[in-house]
Amino acid sequence: MAKVHAIRTGFVQVRKSQRESKGKGIARITNMLFDPEWTEWLPIYAWAIEHEEGVILVDTGETSRVHQQGYFPNWHPFYRRATHFSVHPDEEIGTQLRALGIGARDIRQVVLTHLHTDHAGGLTDLTNTRFWIAPEEYKRASGFGGRLQGYLPNRWPRWWEPSFIRFDSGALGPFEKSMSLTKAGDVLIVPTPGHTPYHVSVVVHGSPMLFFAGDTSYNQQLLIAGKVDGVSPDENISRATLARIGALAKQQPLVYLPSHDPESEQRLLNRSVLSVE
Ligand SMILES: [Zn+2]
């Protein structure tokens, strides 16, 4: 089975009502921005899958440049009110990949679950390899419209040219479509809309299966409870995705690995599987 590395690229703190939403409709947003309570510092994980067809990265984590004056738009309410970062240069993905002995040329493919800054910030550490993103997510994150949504398209490297995901590999359990990343067909992308409308996750077949979930939920307990976060534009779509992951876990043992769950790394090491009622 492929060897997998959890790469923690620093920490983020969000309002508690971002991790688990409070209220309905527009109140979900205002509750998030004006919630006096912060979460504890949460890890920002990216993942490196050492596959025999080449290394596959899931997300790129955050960059220490977040600490530079003016890196974030100070006019944006989300950056003004709702997020804190802590990223040391040694925690960036480039430094950590080198420490693992993974060179830029070993990396064959990078999958971005979505383009929020803490998943795309490490792009500048990578060279031109194949980057997969859902075309609609790329469109949503681009330009001034993207900046209004809280994305930072102005921070993407100039050379960056992503490839667009096409779900042409058929169903995977309750997921109606997928896209295979390997000839062996053992690493796949599946659509997991919710946190953003075109968010994706990555699955590595095996026993147990590994499910790299991006931000489908901030932790495993929230998935089990079917609790939606504060940023998902449509709660029902998010909830349906959480239910689908749960349904897959009933069909076969699966390790659930969201990006910001403090317990993800330990679950990966112990291959602790998700158990749903
Ligand atoms: Zn996100």
Boltz pocket constraint, residues with backbone or C-beta under 6 A from the ligand:
constraints:
  - pocket:
      binder: B
      contacts: [[A, 114], [A, 116], [A, 195], [A, 215]]
      max_distance: 6.0
